[in-house]
Amino acid sequence: MEETLNTMSYLIAGYAVIFGVTLGYIVSLIVRTHNLRQDEGLLLSLDQGEDEG
C-alpha cells in the first residue's frame, strides 16, 4: 500500500498566507479610518472658519 502524502507544510503555508492577507487588510482599514478622521477634522475646521469670517 502507498503511504499518505505529508502535506502539513502546505497547510501551514496556506494559513500563513491567509493570516498575512487578513492582517494587511485590518492594517489598511485602520490607516484609512485614521486618514478619514483627519480629513473630517480638517473639513470641520474649514467650515467653522467660514462661519466666523
ChimeraX attribute file (.defattr): number of C-alpha atoms within 10 A of each C-alpha:
attribute: neighborCount
match mode: 1-to-1
recipient: residues
	/A:1	3
	/A:2	4
	/A:3	5
	/A:4	6
	/A:5	6
	/A:6	8
	/A:7	8
	/A:8	9
	/A:9	9
	/A:10	10
	/A:11	10
	/A:12	11
	/A:13	11
	/A:14	12
	/A:15	12
	/A:16	12
	/A:17	11
	/A:18	12
	/A:19	12
	/A:20	12
	/A:21	12
	/A:22	12
	/A:23	12
	/A:24	12
	/A:25	12
	/A:26	12
	/A:27	12
	/A:28	12
	/A:29	12
	/A:30	12
	/A:31	12
	/A:32	12
	/A:33	12
	/A:34	12
	/A:35	12
	/A:36	12
	/A:37	12
	/A:38	12
	/A:39	12
	/A:40	12
	/A:41	12
	/A:42	12
	/A:43	12
	/A:44	12
	/A:45	12
	/A:46	11
	/A:47	11
	/A:48	11
	/A:49	10
	/A:50	9
	/A:51	8
	/A:52	6
	/A:53	5
